[in-house]
Every structure is written in structure tokens, then in C-alpha cells.
Amino acid sequence: MSLLRSLGLRVLGLLASLLVASVLIFLTTNALPGDIAQVILGTNAAPGELEALRERLGLNRPLTVRYLEWIAGVVQGDFGTSMISGRDVVGLIAPRLEVSVSLTVLGMLLAVALSIPMGAFAAMRRRRTSGLVVSTISQVGLAVPSFWAGIWLVIIFAVYLRWFPAGGYVSIWVDPLLWAWHLVLPVTALAIVQASLLSRYVRSSVVEVLGEDWFRTARSIGWSRVGALLRHGARNAGMSLLTVVGLQLATVLVGAIIIEQVFAMQGLGSRLLLAVSQRDLVVVQAVVLLLVSAVLVINFLVDMTYQVLDPRIRRVGEAA
């Protein structure tokens, strides 16, 4: 199967996944118990007022019609209007994107940057005390919830040492240095668990590489362990890590939502929680669809990158 044909099939698969996700999100949010009109107007609202609001919000129309109108707008970049504030949904969530994207991207990058040397070191020195110490640290990191790590980072580095701010966010477009300074603690808290998890996969991949015949051959002709690993084994270990990174993206997004609350950062997470508490279904649908779409697109890109790096997958497709 050629790369272009494979790309075409996966694009169709991505679009189908997005369509199914949109249907499930719409049905789930509209299946929540309670009367939205009652939530907006209060318990003392007259029946006529409630009926008029339902009519204005389109809640009396068939569910299929409402979904088709909503998804048609989404395709055109129109996510609807907030039921509570009456503001355009895009205008509500766009300013929050920078916070969540910064946390997610930097958190994953830091996790990868920490996991590669940790995992490789633990694998190459697995029979020594230093390697066991690193493996133990990664195990402890797996048991630490990100919000708990965030709280302790605030206590130590913000309250006692006063090295970093305890919360808040400054846009990168306003002041890049303040932006980075405010993100040190939340990004670290988000990366701790992910780095611990990813380092376990790196360790397993490197241990497997160290047992390969070609690695022993490289060592026998004079290559150092580190040199042979970097020259011949990094690609195999990197492909395994790439797969796990794609799968863990959803976890990082959820972790970012929690970290936003710990550090009082106004990102998509706080916007989503507020919309849920207010039963603002249009905003909830938009934010959840955006998060799910991000996960699906990133996994699609990881899958295509995997095929480019490993031609054997395309050969299997051609044989099939």
C-alpha cells in the first residue's frame, strides 16, 4: 500500500471518528437530567416564560434537527451561542486555548525530555544500585497524582522559597519571560507522572535493544554501549515512545484541566467546569469536541509518523 493511499484511508478514518465523536458528545450532553430553561430562569419562573425560553433556545425541536444544525455550524467554524451569556462560543473559549495548549505541549515535552535519559540510564545500569534507584523514583512518580504534586510544588517553591508564583497566567504575547516563569510549577507538576510512565517504556525498549544480536555485534567491533545505542537503537526505542506519547495525550489533557484548577489558571478546564455547573450545553459540547478532536488528530499524526519511520508497516499493508 502506497503512503498516499494509506494517508487517504486514515484521513477518512479520522473524519469518521470525528463524526462519531460529535454524535456521542451531542447525545450525551442532551441526555443530562434536568430542565435547562429552569436552570437559567430559576425555580420561580412562570410556565409561559419557561416555554418561551425553550422555544428561543430551540429545545423544543427534534434532536436530529438540532444536531444537524449544530454540526453544520461547527464545520463552518460556528460553535453556537452560549445559553447563559448569549455570547459567541468561539469568543468564549478562544482566549482560553493558549493556557491549555501551553500546559499540554510543554508538559508533554518536559515529560519526554526527562523520560529518555531516565529510562535509558535505568536500562543500561539495571543490575546496579544507581539503575534501581532511578527505577524506584519512576515507580514513586507513577503513584503521585498531578494535583498533589502541584500542591506540594506550590508549598515548597512558591510559599516557602518564593522562587515562583503560586498561580495565575501571563500571555506569551504580553511577556515571554513572565509566561515561562508562571508555567514552571504547573508544567513540572503535569510532567512528573507522565515522565515516570514514559521512562518505564523507554527502559523496556532499551533493555530489548541491549539484548539484540546486532547490538552485541556492534559492541564486538569496538562500539561503546552508549554509541551503539544512539546509532542503532535510538530509532527502535523512539518509535515505541512515540506510540505511547500519542496514547497518553488524552491523559495529559485531563491532567491539564486539573492543574489549571490548582494554579488558578483560566484555561479550557475552568471554562468547561463553569459551563457544566451552569448547564450551558452549547459551551460544554464545544469544549469537549475540541478536546476530543485534538486527541484524534494527534493520534492520527503519530500514526502517520510511525508509518514514515517504519516502512515495515506499509509492507504489511501491501502484502494484505
Stockholm file with secondary structure:
# STOCKHOLM 1.0

chainA/1-320         MSLLRSLGLRVLGLLASLLVASVLIFLTTNALPGDIAQVILGTNAAPGELEALRERLGLNRPLTVRYLEWIAGVVQGDFGTSMISGRDVVGLIAPRLEVSVSLTVLGMLLAVALSIPMGAFAAMRRRRTSGLVVSTISQVGLAVPSFWAGIWLVIIFAVYLRWFPAGGYVSIWVDPLLWAWHLVLPVTALAIVQASLLSRYVRSSVVEVLGEDWFRTARSIGWSRVGALLRHGARNAGMSLLTVVGLQLATVLVGAIIIEQVFAMQGLGSRLLLAVSQRDLVVVQAVVLLLVSAVLVINFLVDMTYQVLDPRIRRVGEAA
#=GR chainA/1-320 SS CCHHHHHHHHHHHHHHHHHHHHHHHHHHHHTSSSCHHHHHHCTTCCHHHHHHHHHHHTTTSCHHHHHHHHHHHHHTTCCCBCTTTCCBHHHHHHHHHHHHHHHHHHHHHHHHHHHHHHHHHHHHTTTSHHHHHHHHHHHHHHTSCHHHHHHHHIIIIIIISCCSCSSCCCCTTTCHHHHHHHHHHHHHHHHHHHHHHHHHHHHHHHHHHHTSHHHHHHHHTTCCHHHHIIIIIHHHHHHHHHHHHHHHHHHHHHHHHHHHHHTTCCSHHHHHHHHHHHTCHHHHHHHHHHHHHHHHHHHHHHHHHHHHHCHHHHHHHHHC
#=GC SS_cons         CCHHHHHHHHHHHHHHHHHHHHHHHHHHHHTSSSCHHHHHHCTTCCHHHHHHHHHHHTTTSCHHHHHHHHHHHHHTTCCCBCTTTCCBHHHHHHHHHHHHHHHHHHHHHHHHHHHHHHHHHHHHTTTSHHHHHHHHHHHHHHTSCHHHHHHHHIIIIIIISCCSCSSCCCCTTTCHHHHHHHHHHHHHHHHHHHHHHHHHHHHHHHHHHHTSHHHHHHHHTTCCHHHHIIIIIHHHHHHHHHHHHHHHHHHHHHHHHHHHHHTTCCSHHHHHHHHHHHTCHHHHHHHHHHHHHHHHHHHHHHHHHHHHHCHHHHHHHHHC
//
